[in-house]
Amino acid sequence: MSHDDDESRSQRLIARNLYWQGESCAQIAKNLGLPYGTVDSWKRRDEWDKTPVVVRIETQIEQRLLRVIAKPDKSERDLAEMDQLTRILERTARIQKYEASGKEGDLNPNIAKRNKGRKKKAEEKNQLTEEQVEQLLEAWDRDLFDYQRRWNEVRKHHRVRNILKSRQIGATWYFAREALIDAITTGDNQIFLSASKAQAHVFRDYIVQFVKDVTGVELKGTPIKLWNGATLYFLGTNSKTAQSYHGHVYLDEYAWISKFLEFRKVASAMATHKKWRITYFSTPSTIGHEANAFWTGESFNKGRPKAERVEIDVSHQALREGALGPDGQWRQIVTIEDAAARGCDLFDIDQLRREYNDQDFANLFMCVWVDDSAAFFTFEELKRCMVDAWEAWRQDWRPDHVPPYDGPVWIGYDPALSQDSASIVVVAPPRVDGGKFRLLEKISFVGVDFQAQAEAIRKLTLKYRVEHIGIDVTTIGQGVFEMVRNFFPAAHAITYSVEVKTRMVLKAKHLISKRLFEFDAGATDVAMAFMSIKKTQTPSGRQATFIAARGRETGHADVAWAVMHAIDRLSFTDFDNDNLPGGTGGRRNNIVEIM
């Protein structure tokens, strides 16, 4: 970065701090000798007004504290100021913790000390009146589609429900509300399990928003403890104490959970008593996944004498309306067409068929299990890269903080035609030699213009410490690339060829096969995107290449290509310098091996 850039950045920070101290843009411009338009542009682009007050205070206190700490010879006054600044930081940290938890003890340590060791009846919270409960019941019933009403009716008669469903038909949304209604009317505990804790918290978000929209009450806490004794738990599959809970269990996207049958034992143990129900629901993954054997009844038959084995018809025709199987499970298949026929008017099915190739459409929307034997990236190797990010990355990844990650990141962008989807990803390179790449964030767009997509990338450069942006400029990506270069001149243009595409795919294959890439287990679309990529021959038949079928070479696998654009920095960086995070030991050789 040049001296002029450093000076401009310094002025920008000074201007921001003065604005937060109450000065107007006009006053700041006059004091710093800057054009008014420059200061006003900084204010709007960096969203100074939207920064929470606590963050503003904390930022300025940290800057002042660092200046005092850097003094070689500190006076008594300096030491006193350091102590005072540290106390203020501690206070702002308690305020932020209180805003997240709602616990007064987090705001005032004296309250926590006063309550410690005392057996005092806690003040009731998350309280709903009878009128508010009635409002929720009415709102819940009013918004249901017919297939969701069917699920509600079945829960009264069958302990185990197993639903194979199309993507985006409102299953998670529905079961979050169903569980809440059951909790507030019966006092029963509800347990939500997903492939990752972040995904499980989607249930919580739906519940909190529903109650707030209808009643104005904002439910607090994780887990959510209601006034009537019911508790709503939100857990990832790696929760070691999961077996200690008991209640009605909801297992979301179970077909994407690694070692599903092993975890199912833990999940079902929480619903051992006959009063507890357990609900499995998911889009299908691959035929080789343990969940497929569970769905078909194969796992039920395993180890049983021949006379006790059962046959279960899992065809769509048999399960369109739902049916109780001989293994005690009530199963149903709900495709996107079934949902549309039962009142769901959220889709343009003809348009979706144009957007997805036949295999992807069948898997995502028609509940067909995928045969990934022809995929270059298999689910078996991808599932080893799926982690509960909430737990696995908690030392340095805090998505609810600003910034969420304090290390350098690389951004990849895959453009789209009007009917396709574009993707932007944020990847954290390894911090140490031999470490792992991590997919921190992904954004997808459908029908959004280039300017909006470029703006999304710009905001990511303010949110993270970005070192690299890789953009496919082979066709329509050139427009976004030119806009991005205005605020990030070092953006890297990727022009596709057979050689470039092969290099990127083999590099990703190497990282994934060696478990050097991780993404949240709840991001099932990432796994599907990589599985969409297949090896084929060029039209001449002389070279091998890779495609994601749909008539365009980079079709549905947009998230996967965006990831590869991000990590493609390794292809043009000088591997002999030590500027890359994690050093270079072994990296140059790794790349040579996979090229």
N, C-alpha and C positions, 0 to 999 in steps of 0.2 A: 504494500500500500504506500502511495506517495505521501510526501510531507503535506501537500495540499489536502489530500483526502483525510489525513490525520487531523489537520486543523479544522476541516469542515465537520468531521465527526465530533470533535471536542466542542465546537460551537453549538452543534445540534443538542448535545447533552446539557450544556449550560442553559440553552434556551428552554429546553424541556423543564429543567429544575426550576428556573425562574417562573415559568408558567404555572407550575404546580404550587409555587409560593404565592401566587395571586396576581402576578403582573400580567398585563394584557399583551397581545401580540405586538401592538403598536409600541408599547413601552420597551419591550424586549428588543425590537428591531432598532429603535433609537439608541438604546444603551450599548448594543453590540455592533452598531454600525452596519446593519444588514438591511436588505430590502424587505419591506413588510410582506410581500408575496412569498418570499422564501420561508419566513417564520410561520406564516399561515399554512403553507403547504406542508411543512414538517408536522404541524399540529394535526392536520387532517390525515396525513398518510400514516403517522405513528399512533394515531388515535389517543392523544394525550388525555382527552376528556373521559375516555372509557376505562382508564386504568383505575382500579380500586384505590381508595384513599390509603388503606393499610399498606399496599404495595408501594405507593408513592413515598410514604414516610420511610418505609424499610429501605428503599433504594437509596434515598439521600443520606440516611443514617449510615448505611454500609459504606458509601463513598467517603463520608467524613471520617469514619472510624479507620478506614484503610490509610487515609492521609496521616492521621495521628500516629498510627502504628508504625508507619514508614519513617518517622522522625528518628534520627540516630541518637540524639540526646533529648530525652523527655523530661520536662519539668514536672513539678508537683501538679500544676494546673493541667498539663497534658494527661497525666495519669488519672486525675479526677474526671476529666472529660471522657476518657476511655471507659471508665466505670459507668458513667452516666449513660453514654451511648449504648453500652452493652445491656444495661437495664431496659432501655427503650426497645431494643431489638427483642429482648425476652418478652416484653409486654405485647409487642405486635405479633409475635409468634403465638402467644396465648389467644389473642383476638382471632387470628386465622384458624386456630384449632377449634375455638368455640363456634365460629361460623360454620365449620364442617360438621361438628358433633351436636351442637345445641346444649352441651353440658356446662352448667355454671362452674363446675369444679375445674374445667379447662381454662376458664377465664380468670378465676380467682382461686389460687392455691389454698387460701385459708378455708374456703368452703370444703375443698377436698379433704383437708386435714381434719376439719371439724366433723365431717361425716365418717371418716375412717374409724373403724372399730365399733361404731354405734349401730345398734339395731333400731333404726328409725324408719318408719313407714315412708317409702318414697312417694313424692308427690306424683299424682297420676299425670301421665302425658299421653300424647297421641289419642286424646279423648274425642269421641264422636257422640253426638246426641242421637236420640231416637229419630228425630226429624232428619238429621244428616244421613243416617243409615238408610232411611227410606228414600232419600234423594239418590243415593248411590245405587240402590236396588232398581229404581226406576230408570236411571241413566244406563245401567248395565244392560238391562233387558231391551231397552229401546234401540241399542246400537248393534245388536247381534245379527249375523247372517244365519241362514237356515242350517248350514252344516255346523255352525258353532252352537246353535240351539240343540242340535243332535248330540254334540259332545256333552253338553250340560245334562241332558236327559239320561245319557248312558252312565254318568258318574253316580247316579242314584241306585243303579242296579248291578254294576260290575266293579270289582275292586281294582282290576288291572286293565288299563287302556293302552293300546299300542297303535299309534297313528303315523302312517307314512304320508307325507304331505308335500304339496308344491311349495316352492319358495314364495314368500311375500303374500300369503293369504291370511295373515293375521293370527297365526297360532300362538306365538309368544305373547302377543298383545292380549289375546283372549284368555289364555291360561293364567296370566298375571291377574286379570280382573276376576276370573273365577275363584282363584285362591283367596284373593282379598275378600270377596263377598262371603266365602265360606268361613274365613277367619273372624269377620266382624259379626256374623250371625250365629256361629257355634262356639267360638273361642278356641278352635282347634289350631295347632301349629301347622305351618306350611313351609316346605323345604324346597328350594329351587337349586338344581344342579345343572351346570353347563360345562363345556369343555374347558372354559377358563373362568376365573372369577369376574373378569371384566364383562364377559358375555352374560354371566348370571346376574350382574347388576343391571342389565337391560330390563329384567323383570322389575327390579326395584324402581327404576326410572318410570316405567309404565304405571306402576301402582301409585307412586307419589304424585305424578302428574294428574292421574285420574281423580284422586281424592281432592287435590287442590282445585282442579277445574270445576268440580261439582259442588264442593262444600266450602272452599276457601281455606281449608285446614291443610297445613303442610306437615306430613308425617316426618319424624326425625329418627335418626339413629340407624346403625347397621350392626346387628339385625334390627328390624323394626318390631318394637314391643308395644302391643296395643293395650288399651285400658282394661280390656276384658280378660287379659291373661294370655291371649294368643301371641305367638312370636313368629315372624317371617324371616327365615334364614336364606342367605344368598351365598352359595358356595361353588368353588371350582372343584374339579375332580381330584386335585391333590390335597384336599382338606384332610389332614391326618386324624382329626377328631370327629369326622363326619358321623361315624357310627354311634357317637354319644347322643346325637339328636334323635328325636322321634316326631313324627307328624305325617301329613299327606305329602308325598314326594312327586316332584315334577322334574323329569330328566330331559333336558332340551338338546336337540341335535345329537342324539346318542350315537348315530351312525358315523360320527366324526371323532369319537372319543377313542384315544389309544388305550389298548388293553381293556376294552369295554366289558367283556364278561367278568373280568376280575373286579372292576369297579361296580358292576351291577350287584355283586354280592353285598358290597357295602351299602349301596343305595337301597336295595330291597330290605336290608336289615333294619333300616330306619322306619320301615313300614311293616314290620313283622306282625304287629297286633292286627287282628281282623278288622278293627275299626278304621285303620289307615288305608288310603288308596295310593296307588302308584301309577303315574302317567308317563309313558314314553312317547316322545314325538320327535320326528326328524325328517329332513330331506335325505334321500338315499345317497350313500357314498359308492363304494366299489363292492363287487360281488365277493372279493376276497376278504373283506372286513368281517370281524367277528359279529358285528351287528346284523349282517345278512343272515348268518346262521341262526341268530336269535329270532329274527323276523320270520324266517321260513319254518322254524320249529326244529331245525337240525340240532341245535344245541340242547333242546329239550330231550331229544331222543338219545343223545350221546350217553353211553354207559348204562342204558336201560335194556332189560331183556326184550327180545323181539316182540313178545306178546304185549308189552306195555308201550311200544312205540306208536306214534300217531302220525297221521297224514293231514296236513293243513293246506287247504287251497288258498294260495296267496295271490291269485290272479285279481286283476282289477274288477273283472265282472263279478267275482264272488264277494269282493270287499268294498264295492262302491258304496253300499248302504251300511256297511259294518256288519261283523258277524263274530259270535263267540266261538273260539276254537276249542278243541279237545284238551289243550294245555291250560285252559282257564283264562286266556287272554282275549279281550275283545279287540279286534283289529279293524282298521278302516284305511282305505286309500282315498285321498282327496287330491285329485289333479287340479290344475288351473281351470280346465274345462268344467270339472265338477263344481268348483267354487263359483264360476260364472253362472252355471245353471241354477245355483242355489242363492242367487241374489248379489254376488260380489261383482260390482261394476267398476272395479279399480283398474282393469287391464284392457289393453288393446291387443288381443291375442294374435291377430293377423300381423300386427307390427312386430310383436315379439318373435314370431316365426321367421320374419325377415332378418331380425337382428342376431339370431342364434342359429348355428348349424344344427342339423337333425339330432346328433348325439347329445349336444349340450341342452337343447330344448327338452329332449326326452328325460334327461336327468334332472334338470332344474325345475321343470314344470309338470312333467307327466309321471314322476315317481318311478323312473326306471333306474335300476342299479347299473353302474358303469363297469364295463370290462376294460380295465386299464392296462391289459397286456400289451397293447400296441402303443401306449403312451411312452414318450421318452423319459418323462419324470413319473415314476410310479408312486402310488399312494403309500406303499410300504416305506419308501425312503423319505417321503414328505412328512409322514406322521411323526417321524423321529425329530423333525425340525419344529414341531408344534409344541409350544410351551404355554404355561399359564403365566403370561407376561406380568400380571399384577404381582405375582409372588416371585418369579424368577429374576425379574429386573428391578425389584423394589429398591435396591441400593442406589441406583442412579437414574431411574426412570419414574417420574411422578407426573402423570398426564394432567393432573388437576393443578399443577404449579406453573409459575411463570419465571423462567423458562421451564419446560417439562424435562429437559435434558441439557446438561451443561457441557457436553462434549461436542466435537465436530460431527456434522452429518453430511450425507450426500443425497441429492434429490434426483429422481428419475421421472421423466414425463413421457407418456405414450399418447399421441394425438388420436383424434377420431373424426370420421365422417359424420354427417348429420344424424344418421340412424344408429351409429355405433356409440360406444361409451369410451371416454378418455379417462386416463388414470394418472395421478400424481402420487409418488411414494416418497417417504423420508426414511432413509436407511442409516443406521449408526455403524460406522466401520469399527473393527476391533480396537480396543484400547491397548491391548498387549499382543505381542507376537504369538501367533497360533490361536488368537481369540476368534470370536464369532461375529458375523454381521447380523444386525437385528433390524427387522422392519418395524419402525416405531409408529408410523402413521400412514394412512392411505386415503386418498380423496378420489371419488369417481364423479364424472359428469356425463349427462345425457342431454343433448340439445342446448348446450351452453356455448355462447360465442367465445372466440379466441381471447378477446380482451378480458373477459371474466376469468378464464383459465389462467392467463398470465398474471392477473391480479391475485389469484389464489396462491400462485408460486411466490409472488412478491411478499405476501403476508407470511409465508413460511420462512422467508429470509429474515424477517423481523422476529419471528418466534424462536428460531434456532440459529446456531452458529454454522452457517452453510459454507462448505468448502468446494462443492462441486455440484453442477446441475447438468445432467445429460438429457438431450432432447433429440428425438427422431425427426429429422428434417427431410426425409426422403420424399414426402409428398406434402401433405397439408400442414405438417408441423413447423414449416418455415415461418409462417405468420406469427405463431407464439414465440418461436425462437428470437425473432427480431425484437419483439416487445420485451422479452426477458433480458436481452443483452443491454437494454437501456438502463436497467437497475442492477444487473449482474453481468458485467462485461466478460467475465471468464466462463460463461456458459459454453458447454461443449456440444457441437452439432454432430449428430450421428447419421451418416448416410448409409442406408442399407445396401448390402451386396451379399452374395452367398458366403463370402469369406467373413464379413463382419458378423452376419447373423450366426454363423457356425461358431465363431470365436465366443460370442456372448452366451450362446446356449451351452457350449461345453464348459465354459467358466462357471456358469450357474450349476451345471450338473456336478462339477467337482465340489463346489461348496456344499451343495445339498447332500450328496452321497457321503461326504466326510463330516456331516453335521456341523458345518461351519456357518450355517445360516439358520436363524430362528425367527418365527413369527407367532403371534398369539393364536392359540388353539381355537378360539372362537371365530377367527377369520377364515372360514371354510372356503370362501370365494378365492382366496389366494391358492389354496391347494388345487381347486378345480381349474384355475387358470393355468397352472403349470401342467396339470394332467391333460390339458387341451392341446399341448404342443406335441407334434408327432414328427418323426423322421421320414423323409421321402426323397425322391429324386427330382432334380431340375428337369424342365421340359426336354432338354437335350439328352437326358439320361446319363450324362457324364459326371455329374457331381451330386453329392448328397446335400440336402438342405432341410430346413425345419419349417413347419407350417402349423397354424391353428386354423383348421378348416372353416370356411364360410365364404370362399371366393376371394378373400383378401388374405395376404400372408400373415398379418398381425391380428386377425379377428378377435375372438372373444377373450383371448389370453392377455388382455390389455394390462392387467395388474402385474402379470409375470414379466411382460416386456418392459414395463416401467421399472421393475426391480432390476432387470438386467441392464437398463440404461443407467441406473444409479451406480451399480457396481462396475460398470464398464470403465470407470475411472482408472482401474488397474491396468487397462490395456495401453494407455498413453502416458501414464506417470513414469518418471524416471525411477526405476526400482533401486537404483544405487544411492538415492538420497534418503535421508532419515526423516523427512517431513511428514510421511504418512503416519497416522495414529497406529501405534503398536509396533513400530519399527519395520524393517524389511527382511529380517532374517527368515530365509526359507521361502519368501513370497515369490521372488523372481523365479526360483526353480519350480514352484507350484504352477505358475502360469505357463511356463515352458512345457511342463508335462501335459497340460490339458489342451494346448493349442492344436 
